[in-house]
Amino acid sequence: MKEKIYILTLALGLGSCNNQTKEKAVDKNSIDTSQTVSADKLQQDIYIKDKSQYDQSFIDGLADFNESIKLIDNYIITGTDTTCFPEDLTLNKKTIFTAIKDKNKFLLIVTRTNLTNINYEFQLLNKDNSIIDSKSGKAILSSGFFLAPEGEPDLQTGDSFVSNEYRTENDNFWLIIKVGMDKNYKGKKRAKITFGYKDKSKKTTNVEESPILRLE
């Protein structure tokens, strides 16, 4: 009888160890995933199904939101809320926006490369089509895009369009690109650029904001 009790106790003990081992493995996986947010501080649980779909700076920015976050396919799940990533721009396809103001032409070419990144080319030209200013590079979706999209007024239509912000910054300048759809005008895409130089001596023009840019 004592021998049976001993065997039963041993079996239960081994089962408990196995469960603890599994729990530790789960915990370790959770920690490894969270470390993609920041190497030195783990502020909340973040699950990422496919890290290649999101820029690292976007992931790092999620550390500002003190809640559980999941990035699954083209959705971000925050607590009990699910938000779709913006898809106003077709993946891997160039979209060309233009506008003219005060005899200056604004030209913006953007290509979405994943769920958070766009490649952009921007030119500001004078009436003779000479380039006054130009920028190109990569801009990243704001980490807080899911909180509430912004409404951008459109003076030409008297309405506004809902937009999402893509940002880029270096030692010389910063630039914000807003892209969205005008739902009241058959889903027409709209865009706007704001930019500035950190070193004012490197400015080539006093223009720091575009009018509403429309499809070419």
PyMOL commands that set and color helices and strands:
alter all, ss='L'
color gray80, all
select helices_A, chain A and resi 2-34+51-53+56-64+200-202
alter helices_A, ss='H'
color red, helices_A
select strands_A, chain A and resi 46-48+69-72+75-78+81-84+94-101+104-112+117-125+131-141+150-154+159-169+173-182+188-197+213-215
alter strands_A, ss='S'
color yellow, strands_A
deselect
rebuild
show_as cartoon
